[in-house]
């Protein structure tokens, strides 16, 4: 799925309003640009949500990858113990 077809995250109107207010203040409190500020706030918040989602997915991927090595070592150790036990029982 590409960025054009991906679903837009739901935005909390209170968060959008707060962000739009900060943009309005930063731009010197101009009159008549409320819709523009609202749209900028929505765009900014969506970008932030997308970045957070991407970071969370990457963090999950990294965590699962980092767990593979210890699990592989544990399996290897368990096989060695089983083989040792089998050798002891056969003798």
C-alpha positions as CSV (number, residue, x, y, z in Angstrom):
1,X,0.0,0.0,0.0
2,X,1.5,3.3,-0.9
3,X,1.2,6.6,0.9
4,X,-1.6,7.8,-1.4
5,X,-3.8,4.8,-0.6
6,X,-2.9,4.4,3.1
7,X,-5.7,5.3,5.5
8,X,-5.4,8.6,7.2
9,X,-5.0,8.4,11.0
10,X,-7.9,9.7,13.0
11,X,-7.1,13.1,14.5
12,X,-8.5,14.5,17.7
13,X,-10.1,17.8,17.0
14,X,-8.8,19.2,20.3
15,X,-5.2,18.4,19.2
16,X,-5.7,19.9,15.8
17,X,-7.2,23.1,17.4
18,X,-4.3,23.4,19.8
19,X,-1.7,22.9,17.0
20,X,-3.5,25.4,14.8
21,X,-3.5,27.9,17.6
22,X,0.3,27.4,18.0
23,X,0.8,27.9,14.3
24,X,-1.4,31.1,14.4
25,X,0.6,32.4,17.3
26,X,3.9,31.6,15.6
27,X,2.8,33.5,12.5
28,X,2.0,36.6,14.5
29,X,-1.7,36.0,15.0
30,X,-2.9,37.0,11.5
31,X,-6.6,37.3,10.9
32,X,-8.5,35.3,8.3
33,X,-6.1,32.4,8.0
34,X,-7.9,30.0,10.4
35,X,-8.7,27.4,7.7
36,X,-5.1,27.5,6.5
37,X,-3.8,27.0,10.0
38,X,-6.2,24.2,10.6
39,X,-5.1,22.4,7.5
40,X,-1.4,22.9,8.4
41,X,-2.1,21.5,11.8
42,X,-3.8,18.4,10.4
43,X,-0.9,17.8,8.0
44,X,1.6,18.2,10.7
45,X,-0.2,15.9,13.1
46,X,-0.7,13.3,10.5
47,X,3.0,13.4,9.6
48,X,3.8,13.0,13.3
49,X,1.5,10.0,13.7
50,X,3.0,8.4,10.6
51,X,6.5,8.9,11.9
52,X,5.5,7.5,15.3
53,X,3.9,4.5,13.7
54,X,7.0,3.9,11.5
55,X,9.2,4.2,14.6
56,X,7.1,1.8,16.5
57,X,7.1,-0.8,13.7
58,X,10.9,-0.5,13.4
59,X,11.3,-0.8,17.1
60,X,9.2,-4.0,17.1
61,X,11.1,-5.4,14.2
62,X,14.4,-4.6,15.9
63,X,13.2,-6.2,19.1
64,X,12.1,-9.4,17.4
65,X,15.4,-9.5,15.5
66,X,17.4,-9.0,18.7
67,X,15.6,-11.9,20.4
68,X,16.5,-14.3,17.6
69,X,20.2,-14.7,18.6
70,X,19.5,-15.5,22.3
71,X,16.8,-17.9,21.3
72,X,19.1,-19.6,18.9
73,X,21.8,-19.9,21.5
74,X,19.3,-21.3,24.0
75,X,18.1,-23.9,21.4
76,X,21.7,-24.9,20.6
77,X,22.4,-25.3,24.4
78,X,19.3,-27.4,24.9
79,X,20.3,-29.7,22.0
80,X,23.7,-30.1,23.5
81,X,22.3,-31.0,26.8
82,X,19.9,-33.5,25.2
83,X,22.7,-35.1,23.2
84,X,24.9,-35.3,26.4
85,X,22.0,-37.0,28.3
86,X,21.4,-39.5,25.4
87,X,25.2,-40.3,25.4
88,X,25.1,-40.9,29.1
89,X,22.1,-43.2,28.9
90,X,23.6,-45.2,26.1
91,X,26.8,-45.8,27.9
